[in-house]
């Protein structure tokens, strides 16, 4: 459930609104590598970028009962190492940094088609159509140097609101979601104040379940907006980008799953001309229902 969100900026999240039994806990640990013309902030217009981020992350999810509907809470804590060179406004840049990334905390609820169920009740549940929503908070915990453009953290708060739906067709699941990302002000951007307009995003994925609990998903996301203003001067740096990705989940036993993920940019205006691959270990266990 967490692999898409953990692996990719501007999330490609297959089955993010799938129902889960109340009391389920999921822990995830993984490693991710991104290479190419990437930027931790996709509106930073880097040129001739040759960057690599090697990241590690820990994540936790808890399935909840909110007013009779299935809900969840999750948190992601990243750590990364960035190496590489690029140019910005004709000036060469070189960066070698290690540190924390920005943590993310999210709450989600399925308000149609996914009632809160105990593990015993969940065994008989079969999805048809599910609709839900989520709110994600990005916390500025990441490494940040106010004299440098390229950092692991964004040095600002951000909120992502999303509405999504999922339709089951036999062993296939089709998901669609639309989101708006809102950004706080960065008052320490190269000694200036930087603001960013909202980014709107839409994503879709198709998932296929296989015997034994394995599944695979193909996803696509398109996002635009995010024009920045520095010291009151608006810049021509609005993005209009798309990415595609794949996630494959391979069960080890009833409690453990290995996930493989990859994504790459398709249509690119700025900030996302990079490829990402990741491998994750996920462990699930049942706790006392809330």
N, C-alpha and C positions, 0 to 999 in steps of 0.2 A: 504493500500500500504506500510506503514512503519513498520507494526508490526513485520515482520520477521527480518528486519535489526535491529530494536530496541531491540529485545529479545535475539539474539544469536550471540556469537562470531563465526567467520567464518559463514557468513550469510546464512540462508535459507530464500529466499525471493520470495514467490509466486507472480506472476503477476507483477514483477518489471519493465517489459517493456510494460505493458498495456497502451493503448492510453488514454489521458485525455483531456478534453476541455481546450483550452487556457484561462487563467485567473482564473482557479480553484485554490483555496487555501485550504490546509488541515492542521489542527492542531491536534496533538496527545499528550495525557498524559497517562502514564501507570506505573504499578508496576510490578517488576520482582523478582522472587526468584530462586537462583541457589544453589544447595547443592551437596556435594560429593568431588571428587578429582580434583576440578577445580583450574585453575590458570588464572589470568588476562593476563599473557603471557603464551601461551600454550606450549612453549618450556622449561619452568622451570620444571625440573624433580622431582616433589614432590612425596613422598611415604607416605603411611598410612595417607592420607589427609582426614580430617573431617572439611570441610569448608562450610560456608554459606554466600552468598551475597544477601542482600535485597536491591533492587535498585528502584529508581524512575527516570523517564525521561520525557523530553519535546522534541517534534519534530515539525518541520514545513516543508511543501512542497508547491511549487508553480509551476504550469504548464505554460510552455512558448512556444513561437513560435520562432524557430531558422531556418532561411533561408527556411521557408515553412514546416519544419518538426516539429513534436511534441517533446518537450523537457521538462525537469524538473530540479528544484534545490531543495535540501533538506538539513536540518541540524538537528542533534541530540545532545542533551545536557543531559548527565547522571549524577546522584548522587547515591552513594552507601554506604552501611554499610557492612563491612566484619568482620566475627567472625570465629575462629576455630584454629585447630592445624594440624601440618604435620611434616614430617621429610625430611631433605635435606642432602644428603651425610652422613647419620647416625646421624645428629644433630637434636634435637627436636626444632620445631618452634611453637610459639604462636602469634597470631595477632588479634588485636581489633582496627579497624580503621573506620573512617567515612570521606567522602569527595567527591569531584568531580571526575568523570571519564574523559577519553579523549573524547573531542568533535569530531564529524565527519561531514564533509561537502561534498556533492556530487552533481555533475552535470551529467545529462544523456540526450541522444538524440536518438530517433528512426529514423534511416536513411532509412528504407524501410517498407512500409505497414502501416504507421501511420502518415498521414499528419496532420499538425497543423489545427485544426478546431475550429470554434466558438461554443458556447453552442448550438445554433440553428442547425448548421451543424452536430454537434456531435450526436444529437438525431437520425440521420439516419445512423450513421456509424456502420458497422458490421465488426469485426476483421476477417481476414483470417490468413495470415502469416506476422509476424512483426520481424524485426531485428534491434538491436540497440547496443549502447555502453555507458559506463559510466566511470568516474574517481572520485574516492573518496579520500579525504585527511583527515587523522587522525591528530588532533592537540594535542600536549602534554600539555593539561590543567589539567590533573588528579593529585590527591594526589600522592606524591612520596617522599620516604625517602631513600637516597643513602646508608644507612647503613643496609637496610632490603631487603630481596629477594621478599617478597610478598607485592605488592602495588596495588592501584587502577588505577594508571596511568603507562604508559610505559616509560615516560621521553625521547621520541624520536618522530620524525615525521615519518609518513608512507603514502604510496600512493598505492591505489588499482585500477588497470585498468581491465576492464571487457568487454567482448562481449557476447551478449545474443540474444535469439530468442524465439518466442512464436507462437504456432499454435493453432487456434481455430477449434474444431470439435464439432459442435452443442453447447451444454451447457458445454462442457469440454474444458479445455485449458492445453496444454502441454508446459512447459518452459524448456529451457536448457541454461546454461551459463558457461563460462570458464573465470577464473580470475587469475591475478598474483599480489601478494602483495610484495611491495618493502619497506625496512625499513632503516631508518636513523641510525646513530651511537649514542649509549648511552655512554657518557664519564664519567658518575657518577654511575657506577654499582659496588657497594661495593669497591669504590676506584680504580676501573679498567675501561678499555674500552671494551665495548661489542658490537659486530656486529652480524647481523643475515642475513643469506642467504634468498633469496626470497621463498615465499610459493606459490605453484600453487594449484588452487582449481577448482573443477567442481561441479555444482549443477544442480539438476533437480527437478521439481515439477509438480503435476497434480492437477488442480483446477476444481471444479464442481460448477456451478451456480444453484441457486434454485429460486423458485418463491418468489417475494417480495424483491429481492435484497440480500438475504443471500447467502453466499458461504462458501465452505470449501476446504482446500488444504492440501495435503501430500507432504512433501519435503525430499530430501536426498542430502547430500553434502559430498564430499571426498576431503581431502587436504593433501599435503605432502611437505616436504622440511623444511626450517627454521633452518638448523644447525647453531649453534652459535659459535663465536670465541671470546675468552676473552684474552685480552693482547697478541694477535697473536697466541694463542693456540686453535686449533679447537677441539670442543667437540663432543662426540658421542650422540647427542640429537636430531637428525632429527626426525620429526614427520611423521606419516602416519595414519591419523585418519579419521573416518567417523561419521556422525551424521544424525539422522532422526528427523523430526518434523511435527507438525500439527498446522494449524491456522483455526479457525472458526470465521466468521464474521456474526453478528446478527444485522440487522438494527433496530434502535429505531424509526426514522422518516426519512424524505428525507435528512436531514443534519447530522444526528448523527448515529454512528455505535459503537457497543461494540465488541471487538475482544478478543478471548481467544487463547493462544498459549502455546505449550509445545514442548520440544525437549529432546533428550537423546543421549549419545554416543553409538555407535555400535562397531566398531573395533577401538581399542585404543592402541597407543604406549606410549604416554605421554601427560599429561596436559588437557585431556578433558573427564575424567571419572566422569561426573556429569550430573544431570538432571536440567532442567529449566522449570518453568511455569510463565506465565505472563497474565495480564489482562489490556486492553487498551480501552480508550474512544477516539473516533475520530470525529472531527467536520469539515465539509466542507462548503465552501461558495464561491460564484463567485465574483471576483473583475473585475476591468477594464482590458481588454486584453492589453498585452505589445506591 
